Amino acid sequence: MAELYNAAAPKKAANLSINSDLLRKARDLKVNLSATLERALKEELAKREAAQWVEANRAAIKSYNDFVEQHGCFGDEFRDF
């Protein structure tokens, strides 16, 4: 599977707008904003790429599920559960 992003890419400054109370509370608790944003973006990217994969493969998934429903899974005769 291809990497989600290049973790070794250099850092780049970005200007963001954020709720001032949320920012104040995060700073009070010494939350690392950059690391937290990177982690949240990584999770969001993974979720969206997974959804795109499912959509791109929807027909194949349906075809496979229809086949299994009709013919069973390979090796079913060897299952003892």
PAZATOR-37625 format. One line per field, with one value per atom (N, C-alpha, C): x, y, z; atom name; chain. Coordinates in nm, 2 decimals. Atoms other than C-alpha are relative to their C-alpha. Layout:
BEGIN
east: X; ...
north: Y; ...
up: Z; ...
atom: CA; ...
chain: A; ...
//
This chain:
BEGIN
east: 0.08; 0.00; 0.09; -0.08; 0.13; -0.01; 0.00; 0.23; -0.10; 0.11; -0.04; 0.06; -0.07; 0.22; 0.14; -0.14; 0.59; 0.03; -0.03; 0.67; 0.13; -0.13; 1.02; 0.00; 0.01; 0.90; 0.03; -0.03; 1.02; -0.12; 0.11; 0.80; -0.03; 0.03; 0.62; -0.10; 0.09; 0.46; -0.13; 0.13; 0.09; -0.08; 0.08; -0.15; -0.14; 0.13; -0.47; -0.08; 0.09; -0.77; -0.06; 0.05; -0.89; -0.08; 0.08; -1.14; 0.10; -0.10; -0.96; 0.00; 0.01; -1.09; 0.06; -0.06; -0.99; 0.15; -0.15; -0.64; 0.05; -0.04; -0.61; 0.01; 0.01; -0.71; 0.11; -0.11; -0.47; 0.13; -0.13; -0.18; 0.01; 0.00; -0.27; 0.05; -0.04; -0.23; 0.12; -0.12; 0.08; -0.01; 0.03; -0.07; 0.10; -0.08; 0.18; -0.09; 0.10; -0.04; 0.04; -0.05; 0.18; -0.02; 0.01; 0.19; -0.14; 0.14; -0.18; -0.07; 0.06; -0.28; 0.05; -0.05; -0.05; -0.07; 0.07; -0.20; -0.15; 0.15; -0.56; -0.01; 0.00; -0.48; 0.03; -0.03; -0.32; -0.12; 0.12; -0.63; -0.11; 0.10; -0.86; 0.03; -0.04; -0.66; -0.02; 0.02; -0.66; -0.15; 0.15; -1.04; -0.05; 0.05; -1.10; 0.05; -0.06; -0.86; -0.07; 0.07; -1.03; -0.14; 0.13; -1.37; 0.01; -0.02; -1.24; 0.03; -0.03; -1.10; -0.12; 0.12; -1.43; -0.09; 0.08; -1.61; 0.05; -0.06; -1.36; -0.02; 0.01; -1.40; -0.13; 0.14; -1.77; -0.05; 0.05; -1.86; 0.07; -0.08; -1.58; -0.04; 0.04; -1.68; -0.14; 0.13; -2.04; 0.00; -0.01; -1.95; 0.06; -0.06; -1.73; -0.11; 0.10; -2.00; -0.12; 0.10; -2.26; 0.05; -0.06; -2.03; 0.00; -0.01; -1.97; -0.14; 0.14; -2.34; -0.05; 0.05; -2.41; 0.08; -0.08; -2.12; 0.07; -0.08; -1.97; 0.14; -0.15; -1.61; 0.08; -0.10; -1.31; 0.04; -0.04; -1.23; -0.11; 0.11; -1.57; -0.01; 0.02; -1.57; 0.10; -0.10; -1.26; -0.02; 0.03; -1.41; -0.07; 0.07; -1.51; -0.06; 0.06; -1.66; -0.12
north: -0.12; 0.00; 0.12; -0.13; 0.35; 0.07; -0.08; 0.58; 0.11; -0.11; 0.83; 0.13; -0.12; 1.11; -0.02; 0.01; 1.17; 0.06; -0.04; 1.19; 0.07; -0.07; 1.31; 0.13; -0.13; 1.61; 0.12; -0.11; 1.94; 0.07; -0.08; 2.15; 0.12; -0.13; 2.45; 0.07; -0.08; 2.73; 0.02; -0.02; 2.78; 0.09; -0.09; 3.05; -0.07; 0.06; 2.91; 0.10; -0.07; 3.06; -0.11; 0.09; 2.89; 0.07; -0.06; 2.95; 0.05; -0.06; 3.18; -0.07; 0.07; 3.00; -0.14; 0.13; 2.66; 0.01; -0.03; 2.80; 0.03; -0.04; 2.95; -0.12; 0.12; 2.63; -0.10; 0.09; 2.42; 0.05; -0.05; 2.65; -0.01; 0.02; 2.65; -0.14; 0.14; 2.27; -0.04; 0.02; 2.30; -0.11; 0.09; 2.11; 0.04; -0.03; 2.08; 0.01; -0.02; 2.24; -0.06; 0.06; 2.13; -0.15; 0.14; 1.77; -0.05; 0.04; 1.76; 0.02; -0.02; 1.91; -0.10; 0.10; 1.67; -0.13; 0.13; 1.37; 0.00; -0.01; 1.50; -0.01; 0.00; 1.56; -0.14; 0.13; 1.22; -0.10; 0.08; 1.05; 0.04; -0.04; 1.26; -0.05; 0.04; 1.18; -0.15; 0.14; 0.81; -0.04; 0.03; 0.81; 0.04; -0.04; 1.00; -0.09; 0.09; 0.78; -0.13; 0.13; 0.47; 0.01; -0.02; 0.61; 0.00; -0.01; 0.69; -0.14; 0.14; 0.33; -0.08; 0.08; 0.18; 0.04; -0.05; 0.40; -0.04; 0.04; 0.32; -0.15; 0.15; -0.05; -0.06; 0.04; -0.06; -0.11; 0.10; -0.26; -0.14; 0.12; -0.52; -0.06; 0.05; -0.55; -0.07; 0.06; -0.61; -0.13; 0.12; -0.86; -0.12; 0.11; -1.06; -0.04; 0.04; -1.05; -0.08; 0.08; -1.17; -0.14; 0.13; -1.45; -0.09; 0.08; -1.56; -0.04; 0.04; -1.55; -0.11; 0.11; -1.77; -0.13; 0.12; -2.01; -0.03; 0.03; -1.98; 0.05; -0.04; -1.90; -0.12; 0.10; -2.09; -0.06; 0.07; -2.35; -0.02; 0.02; -2.36; -0.14; 0.15; -2.74; -0.04; 0.04; -2.74; 0.06; -0.07; -2.52; -0.09; 0.08; -2.68; 0.09; -0.09; -2.38; 0.06
up: 0.00; 0.00; 0.00; 0.01; -0.09; 0.13; -0.13; 0.20; -0.02; 0.00; 0.30; -0.03; 0.02; 0.29; 0.03; -0.02; 0.30; 0.14; -0.14; 0.67; 0.01; 0.00; 0.59; -0.07; 0.07; 0.39; 0.10; -0.09; 0.54; 0.05; -0.06; 0.77; -0.08; 0.07; 0.62; 0.09; -0.08; 0.81; -0.07; 0.05; 0.77; 0.09; -0.08; 0.89; 0.01; -0.03; 1.05; 0.09; -0.09; 1.21; 0.09; -0.10; 1.53; 0.11; -0.11; 1.80; 0.11; -0.10; 2.05; 0.13; -0.13; 2.36; -0.01; 0.02; 2.22; 0.00; 0.01; 2.14; 0.14; -0.14; 2.49; 0.09; -0.08; 2.66; -0.04; 0.05; 2.44; 0.05; -0.04; 2.52; 0.15; -0.15; 2.89; 0.04; -0.03; 2.88; -0.07; 0.07; 2.67; -0.11; 0.11; 2.38; -0.12; 0.11; 2.09; -0.12; 0.11; 1.82; -0.13; 0.13; 1.52; 0.00; 0.00; 1.63; 0.00; -0.01; 1.72; -0.14; 0.13; 1.38; -0.10; 0.09; 1.19; 0.03; -0.03; 1.37; -0.04; 0.04; 1.31; -0.15; 0.15; 0.94; -0.06; 0.05; 0.90; 0.02; -0.02; 1.05; -0.10; 0.09; 0.83; -0.14; 0.14; 0.51; -0.01; 0.00; 0.60; -0.02; 0.01; 0.65; -0.14; 0.14; 0.32; -0.11; 0.10; 0.12; 0.00; -0.02; 0.26; -0.07; 0.06; 0.16; -0.16; 0.14; -0.19; -0.06; 0.04; -0.22; -0.01; 0.00; -0.13; -0.11; 0.11; -0.38; -0.13; 0.13; -0.66; -0.02; 0.02; -0.59; 0.04; -0.04; -0.51; -0.09; 0.09; -0.82; 0.02; -0.02; -0.76; 0.13; -0.13; -0.39; -0.01; 0.02; -0.49; -0.07; 0.08; -0.75; 0.08; -0.08; -0.51; 0.11; -0.10; -0.24; -0.06; 0.07; -0.49; -0.03; 0.04; -0.60; 0.13; -0.13; -0.23; 0.04; -0.04; -0.16; -0.08; 0.09; -0.46; 0.01; 0.00; -0.44; 0.13; -0.12; -0.10; -0.01; 0.00; 0.00; -0.04; 0.03; -0.13; 0.14; -0.12; 0.13; 0.10; -0.10; 0.30; 0.04; -0.03; 0.28; 0.11; -0.10; 0.51; 0.14; -0.13; 0.78; 0.10; -0.10; 1.10; 0.11; -0.10; 1.28; -0.07
atom: N; CA; C; N; CA; C; N; CA; C; N; CA; C; N; CA; C; N; CA; C; N; CA; C; N; CA; C; N; CA; C; N; CA; C; N; CA; C; N; CA; C; N; CA; C; N; CA; C; N; CA; C; N; CA; C; N; CA; C; N; CA; C; N; CA; C; N; CA; C; N; CA; C; N; CA; C; N; CA; C; N; CA; C; N; CA; C; N; CA; C; N; CA; C; N; CA; C; N; CA; C; N; CA; C; N; CA; C; N; CA; C; N; CA; C; N; CA; C; N; CA; C; N; CA; C; N; CA; C; N; CA; C; N; CA; C; N; CA; C; N; CA; C; N; CA; C; N; CA; C; N; CA; C; N; CA; C; N; CA; C; N; CA; C; N; CA; C; N; CA; C; N; CA; C; N; CA; C; N; CA; C; N; CA; C; N; CA; C; N; CA; C; N; CA; C; N; CA; C; N; CA; C; N; CA; C; N; CA; C; N; CA; C; N; CA; C; N; CA; C; N; CA; C; N; CA; C; N; CA; C; N; CA; C; N; CA; C; N; CA; C; N; CA; C; N; CA; C; N; CA; C; N; CA; C; N; CA; C; N; CA; C; N; CA; C; N; CA; C; N; CA; C; N; CA; C; N; CA; C; N; CA; C
chain: A; A; A; A; A; A; A; A; A; A; A; A; A; A; A; A; A; A; A; A; A; A; A; A; A; A; A; A; A; A; A; A; A; A; A; A; A; A; A; A; A; A; A; A; A; A; A; A; A; A; A; A; A; A; A; A; A; A; A; A; A; A; A; A; A; A; A; A; A; A; A; A; A; A; A; A; A; A; A; A; A; A; A; A; A; A; A; A; A; A; A; A; A; A; A; A; A; A; A; A; A; A; A; A; A; A; A; A; A; A; A; A; A; A; A; A; A; A; A; A; A; A; A; A; A; A; A; A; A; A; A; A; A; A; A; A; A; A; A; A; A; A; A; A; A; A; A; A; A; A; A; A; A; A; A; A; A; A; A; A; A; A; A; A; A; A; A; A; A; A; A; A; A; A; A; A; A; A; A; A; A; A; A; A; A; A; A; A; A; A; A; A; A; A; A; A; A; A; A; A; A; A; A; A; A; A; A; A; A; A; A; A; A; A; A; A; A; A; A; A; A; A; A; A; A; A; A; A; A; A; A; A; A; A; A; A; A; A; A; A; A; A; A
//
